[in-house]
Structure formats: structure tokens, C-alpha cells
């Protein structure tokens, strides 16, 4: 009997970076097929479209890039160059096969990123800022590597926006960010089934001052 693929419930139960590394190492080969396709996962498209509609340009860092779903949409919309960062080497390996990234950086965002300050005109993240993954304090290292005026598009699971402290964090960041808007988008498309099919996300759009 084959081992069952990881699933969304397992992802929501993550509590440590090491948990994330293990789950996504196991999931990398089948993620696009067993999760994204089967669940009509459209959040990467929604996040990328919000970024481009707001005038986003490269160079862009795709944070929590996974297998490159969001980066592929960005590339298809003519944005570049795009770099990827993720905690999972296995997920990045899958992303690089899509031939859309200039560079791939394996790193734990909770410990900072090995990237010089003021490196990017855009920061995008789809599906990473949510329960069990990355919290609001990890916006700080992203601001460090963004250029003045850089556009951010960060998807945040709407169910956890208040309870996980994102609203409080954005209020505290008012001196260093501007033009904050929250775009309410679906996470899954009409083919989705299951308990999470109606879940929503906010795409937080803002500029670094």
C-alpha cells in the first residue's frame, strides 16, 4: 500500500520550521497534482494578479515559493526577474524545473534571509502567511531586503488575520509602510470540494516607504 500524500489538514497542523521541512519534503513531488490541481487552488493566480494590477514590477522575490505556482503566473504576466525562497529544498527543486526563476534561496524566513538590503522592487507571497506557517513578525526581514517604494503583495488567510496578529502588526508598521489595502480573494476555485472550499484570503498590498 502506498503512503498517503500529505494534505491541507496536515499543513495547518504545522508548528515548527522542522515540521514544515518534513511535510514539504514528502509533498514536493506530488504537490501540484495532489493538492493544487485537485483542490482548484487559485490563490497563486489571485495574488499574482493583485500584484500586477497594482503596478508591481521586478526584480521580485517570491517568498514561500513552494513549487513555483505563483512565480509561474507572474512570469506569464511578463514580470521579471523573479527569485524564489522557501524553507524546503525539495519544493524549490520542483520550482526550478519550471524554468521561471533567476535564483532560488533555501532559507527559514523566521531566521532571516541571506539577502542584501534594498534588493527587490517587489515582494510577493502566496499561501505562506497563515496558521502553522509564517506569522506577522516575518514581514520585518522582508522590509529589510525591499527597496524604498517596493510593492508588497502578501496573501494572508482571512480566518486568521485578526487572531494571528496581522492587523496589529500592520498598525505598528504604519511609520514604514504606506498605501495598505486588503483585497479579499478566494483561495479555491469552483471545482474545490471539502471543508476548506469556501476559505478566503486577504492579499495585503502596500509599499515600503
Secondary structure, DSSP 8 states (H G I E B T S, - for coil): -------HHHHHT--SHHHHHHHHHHHGGGIIIIIIITTTB-HHHHHHHHHHHTT--SSEEEET-TTTHHHHHHHHTT---EEEEES-HHHHHHHHTTS--SEEEE--GGG--S--TT-EEEEEEEEEESTTSB-GGGHHHHHHHEEEEEEEEEEEEGGGTTTTTHHHHHHHGGGTEEEEEEEEEESB-TT--STTTT-EEEEEEEEE-
